[in-house]
């Protein structure tokens, strides 16, 4: 009886460790942007026969890329307090197991998307995983202060997957959604980098606060927040010009209010140079993207 209980406990711990490798909290936000792109592309509720396999493929692709990222960064993760308890540095998952797990998830994602959705969506999901693992993790993260700026494209590719899943093609509207996530990534990531600046410095990772200083980072957060707000208002052009609008007034008003909040907090971060304020900006930016894309869904359903 005792042995059976220990076996169940150990299985639960192993399962929890592999879930941590996938970073499901972050993955859920990425998949939500994918689903939102599907609603916008379909001008309403997409077919469940396409929605469900696309969401599953998105979870597997993003989760697999996360596992591969942690496999590559295992040496660096040991040096940072924030990441030292991740599955690999803590010894709960062997590096080779994490590698095989990540590769298997990406492979299953491509297969599911290709067979049940379309091969353009499958190809884009594969490109997103390669972008994150190779371009960002291997080539950019440890070598340039532009790592987050360029690497942000990896987190923006899921919206292209969603668009392609519905239309089997890509359009300018899909790249507007891509740009929104792309420009959201730097202020979000740099706010976190300010919070864990000592960790990145200890691991010799040239994040913006390490390479350029926290003051320059605060100004960059504000600059990107302003650019982000302008980009989020691009769907309003169709409401003001004789062209088909991408989204309606509900979204536009929501985007303006959410963007104004982000700009206000970013400006406050320049005035109030504290970790608490950086944490506020980081938390708001996470909520910001979720609410912005939720506004798109609501707009398409109204």
C-alpha positions as CSV (number, residue, x, y, z in Angstrom):
1,X,0.0,0.0,0.0
2,X,2.8,2.4,1.0
3,X,4.7,1.6,-2.2
4,X,1.6,2.3,-4.3
5,X,1.1,5.7,-2.6
6,X,4.7,6.6,-3.2
7,X,4.4,5.6,-6.8
8,X,1.4,7.8,-7.3
9,X,3.2,10.7,-5.5
10,X,6.2,10.3,-7.7
11,X,4.1,10.1,-10.9
12,X,2.4,13.3,-9.8
13,X,5.7,15.0,-9.3
14,X,7.0,13.9,-12.6
15,X,3.9,15.1,-14.4
16,X,4.1,18.5,-12.6
17,X,7.8,18.8,-13.7
18,X,7.0,18.2,-17.3
19,X,4.1,20.7,-17.1
20,X,6.6,23.2,-15.8
21,X,8.8,22.5,-18.8
22,X,5.9,23.5,-21.1
23,X,5.3,26.9,-19.2
24,X,1.6,26.4,-19.6
25,X,0.7,29.9,-18.2
26,X,2.7,31.6,-20.9
27,X,1.5,29.0,-23.5
28,X,-2.1,29.7,-22.6
29,X,-1.7,33.4,-23.5
30,X,0.0,32.5,-26.8
31,X,-2.8,30.1,-27.7
32,X,-5.4,32.7,-26.8
33,X,-3.9,35.1,-29.3
34,X,-4.1,32.2,-31.9
35,X,-7.7,31.7,-31.1
36,X,-8.4,35.4,-31.3
37,X,-6.8,35.6,-34.8
38,X,-9.2,32.8,-35.8
39,X,-12.2,34.8,-34.6
40,X,-11.0,37.8,-36.6
41,X,-10.2,35.8,-39.7
42,X,-13.6,34.1,-39.6
43,X,-15.4,37.3,-38.7
44,X,-17.0,35.4,-35.9
45,X,-17.0,32.0,-34.3
46,X,-14.6,29.6,-36.2
47,X,-15.6,26.0,-36.8
48,X,-14.9,23.8,-33.9
49,X,-13.4,21.2,-36.2
50,X,-10.7,23.7,-36.9
51,X,-10.6,25.6,-33.6
52,X,-9.9,22.6,-31.4
53,X,-7.0,21.0,-33.3
54,X,-5.5,24.4,-33.9
55,X,-5.6,25.1,-30.1
56,X,-4.1,21.7,-29.3
57,X,-1.4,22.1,-31.9
58,X,-0.6,25.6,-30.5
59,X,-0.2,24.2,-27.0
60,X,2.1,21.4,-28.2
61,X,4.2,23.7,-30.4
62,X,4.7,26.4,-27.8
63,X,5.1,23.9,-24.9
64,X,7.7,22.0,-26.9
65,X,9.6,25.1,-27.8
66,X,9.6,26.1,-24.1
67,X,11.1,22.7,-23.1
68,X,13.8,23.0,-25.8
69,X,14.6,26.5,-24.5
70,X,15.0,25.2,-21.0
71,X,17.3,22.4,-22.3
72,X,19.5,24.9,-24.0
73,X,19.5,27.4,-21.1
74,X,20.0,24.8,-18.3
75,X,23.6,26.1,-17.6
76,X,22.4,29.7,-17.3
77,X,19.3,28.7,-15.3
78,X,21.5,27.3,-12.6
79,X,23.0,30.8,-12.0
80,X,19.8,32.7,-11.6
81,X,17.6,32.6,-8.5
82,X,14.4,33.0,-10.6
83,X,15.1,29.9,-12.7
84,X,17.2,27.7,-10.4
85,X,14.1,25.7,-9.4
86,X,13.1,24.9,-13.0
87,X,12.8,21.1,-13.7
88,X,16.3,20.6,-15.3
89,X,18.5,22.7,-12.9
90,X,16.6,21.3,-9.9
91,X,17.3,17.8,-11.1
92,X,13.7,16.7,-11.5
93,X,14.1,16.1,-15.2
94,X,17.2,14.8,-17.0
95,X,18.4,17.1,-19.8
96,X,18.1,14.4,-22.4
97,X,14.5,13.7,-21.4
98,X,13.7,17.4,-21.7
99,X,15.3,17.5,-25.1
100,X,13.3,14.5,-26.4
101,X,10.1,15.7,-24.8
102,X,10.4,19.1,-26.5
103,X,11.2,17.6,-29.9
104,X,8.3,15.2,-29.6
105,X,5.8,18.0,-28.7
106,X,6.9,20.1,-31.7
107,X,6.6,17.0,-34.0
108,X,3.2,16.2,-32.7
109,X,2.1,19.8,-33.1
110,X,3.1,19.9,-36.8
111,X,1.5,16.5,-37.5
112,X,-1.8,17.5,-35.8
113,X,-2.0,20.9,-37.5
114,X,-1.0,19.4,-40.9
115,X,-3.5,16.6,-40.9
116,X,-6.5,18.2,-39.1
117,X,-6.1,21.9,-40.1
118,X,-3.8,22.7,-43.0
119,X,-0.1,22.5,-43.8
120,X,0.4,26.3,-43.9
121,X,-0.6,26.5,-40.2
122,X,1.6,23.5,-39.5
123,X,4.6,25.1,-41.3
124,X,4.1,28.4,-39.4
125,X,3.9,26.6,-36.0
126,X,7.2,24.9,-36.9
127,X,8.7,28.2,-38.0
128,X,7.6,29.7,-34.7
129,X,9.3,26.9,-32.7
130,X,12.5,27.2,-34.7
131,X,12.5,31.0,-34.4
132,X,12.2,30.8,-30.6
133,X,14.7,27.9,-30.1
134,X,17.4,28.7,-32.7
135,X,17.2,32.4,-33.5
136,X,16.2,33.7,-30.0
137,X,17.7,31.2,-27.6
138,X,20.8,30.1,-29.4
139,X,21.8,33.2,-31.4
140,X,20.3,36.3,-29.8
141,X,19.7,35.8,-26.1
142,X,23.3,35.7,-24.9
143,X,24.9,37.8,-27.6
144,X,23.0,41.1,-28.2
145,X,20.8,43.6,-26.3
146,X,18.4,43.4,-29.3
147,X,17.5,39.8,-28.2
148,X,14.0,40.7,-27.0
149,X,13.3,43.1,-29.9
150,X,14.1,40.6,-32.6
151,X,13.1,37.6,-30.6
152,X,9.7,39.0,-30.1
153,X,8.7,37.6,-33.4
154,X,8.6,34.1,-32.0
155,X,5.7,35.0,-29.7
156,X,3.9,36.8,-32.5
157,X,3.8,33.9,-35.0
158,X,0.9,32.1,-33.2
159,X,-1.5,34.8,-34.6
160,X,-0.3,33.9,-38.1
161,X,-1.0,30.2,-37.3
162,X,-4.5,31.1,-36.2
163,X,-5.2,33.2,-39.3
164,X,-3.8,30.5,-41.6
165,X,-5.9,27.8,-39.9
166,X,-9.1,29.6,-40.9
167,X,-8.1,30.9,-44.3
168,X,-5.2,28.7,-45.4
169,X,-3.5,31.9,-46.4
170,X,-2.1,35.1,-44.9
171,X,-3.4,38.7,-45.3
172,X,-2.3,42.2,-44.2
173,X,-4.7,41.9,-41.3
174,X,-2.8,38.9,-39.9
175,X,0.4,40.9,-40.0
176,X,-1.3,43.8,-38.1
177,X,-2.0,41.3,-35.3
178,X,1.6,40.0,-35.6
179,X,2.9,43.6,-35.2
180,X,0.7,44.1,-32.0
181,X,2.3,41.1,-30.3
182,X,5.7,42.0,-31.6
183,X,5.7,45.5,-30.2
184,X,4.1,44.3,-27.0
185,X,6.9,42.0,-26.2
186,X,9.7,44.5,-25.4
187,X,7.9,46.6,-22.8
188,X,6.5,43.5,-21.2
189,X,9.9,41.6,-21.1
190,X,11.9,44.7,-20.1
191,X,9.7,45.4,-17.1
192,X,10.4,41.8,-15.9
193,X,14.1,42.3,-16.7
194,X,14.2,45.3,-14.4
195,X,12.8,43.1,-11.6
196,X,15.4,40.4,-12.1
197,X,18.3,42.5,-13.3
198,X,20.7,41.0,-10.8
199,X,19.9,37.5,-12.1
200,X,20.6,38.4,-15.7
201,X,23.8,40.2,-14.7
202,X,25.0,37.1,-12.8
203,X,24.3,34.9,-15.9
204,X,25.9,37.5,-18.2
205,X,22.8,37.9,-20.3
206,X,22.7,41.2,-22.1
207,X,19.1,42.2,-21.4
208,X,18.4,45.9,-21.8
209,X,18.8,46.8,-18.0
210,X,22.2,44.9,-17.9
211,X,23.6,46.3,-21.2
212,X,22.1,49.8,-21.2
213,X,21.1,50.4,-17.6
214,X,17.7,50.6,-16.0
215,X,17.1,54.3,-16.8
216,X,17.5,53.7,-20.5
217,X,15.3,50.7,-20.2
218,X,12.5,52.7,-18.6
219,X,12.5,55.2,-21.5
220,X,12.5,52.3,-24.0
221,X,9.5,50.8,-22.3
222,X,7.6,54.1,-22.7
223,X,8.7,54.5,-26.3
224,X,7.5,51.0,-27.2
225,X,4.3,51.5,-25.3
226,X,3.5,54.5,-27.4
227,X,4.4,52.7,-30.6
228,X,2.3,49.8,-29.5
229,X,-0.8,51.9,-28.9
230,X,-0.5,53.5,-32.4
231,X,-0.3,50.0,-34.0
232,X,-3.3,48.7,-32.0
233,X,-5.3,51.6,-33.5
234,X,-4.6,50.6,-37.1
235,X,-7.8,48.5,-37.3
236,X,-9.6,51.8,-36.8
237,X,-8.5,53.0,-40.3
238,X,-11.4,51.2,-41.9
239,X,-13.8,53.1,-39.8
240,X,-12.4,56.4,-41.0
241,X,-11.7,55.6,-44.7
242,X,-13.7,54.0,-47.5
243,X,-12.2,50.5,-46.9
244,X,-13.5,47.4,-45.1
245,X,-12.8,47.8,-41.4
246,X,-10.7,45.1,-39.7
247,X,-12.5,45.6,-36.3
248,X,-15.2,47.8,-35.0
249,X,-15.7,50.6,-32.4
250,X,-15.8,48.3,-29.4
251,X,-12.3,47.1,-30.1
252,X,-11.0,50.6,-31.0
253,X,-12.3,52.2,-27.7
254,X,-10.9,49.2,-25.7
255,X,-7.5,49.5,-27.4
256,X,-7.3,53.2,-26.7
257,X,-8.2,52.9,-23.1
258,X,-5.9,49.9,-22.5
259,X,-3.1,51.6,-24.4
260,X,-3.5,54.8,-22.4
261,X,-3.2,52.8,-19.2
262,X,0.0,51.2,-20.4
263,X,1.5,54.5,-21.4
264,X,0.6,56.1,-18.1
265,X,2.2,53.3,-16.1
266,X,5.3,53.4,-18.3
267,X,5.6,57.1,-17.7
268,X,5.2,56.5,-14.0
269,X,8.0,54.0,-14.1
270,X,10.4,56.7,-15.2
271,X,9.3,58.9,-12.3
272,X,9.0,56.1,-9.7
273,X,12.2,54.1,-10.0
274,X,11.2,51.2,-7.9
275,X,10.9,47.4,-8.3
276,X,7.3,47.7,-7.1
277,X,6.5,50.0,-10.0
278,X,8.3,47.7,-12.5
279,X,6.2,44.8,-11.1
280,X,3.0,46.9,-11.7
281,X,4.0,47.5,-15.3
282,X,4.8,43.9,-15.8
283,X,1.5,42.6,-14.4
284,X,-0.5,45.2,-16.3
285,X,1.2,44.4,-19.6
286,X,0.3,40.7,-19.1
287,X,-3.3,41.7,-18.5
288,X,-3.2,44.2,-21.3
289,X,-2.5,41.7,-24.1
290,X,-5.2,39.3,-22.8
291,X,-7.8,42.0,-22.5
292,X,-6.9,43.6,-25.9
293,X,-7.3,40.3,-27.7
294,X,-10.5,39.5,-25.7
295,X,-11.8,42.8,-27.0
296,X,-11.2,41.6,-30.6
297,X,-13.3,38.5,-29.9
298,X,-16.1,40.4,-28.4
299,X,-16.0,42.9,-31.3
300,X,-16.4,40.1,-33.8
301,X,-19.3,38.5,-31.9
302,X,-21.3,41.8,-31.5
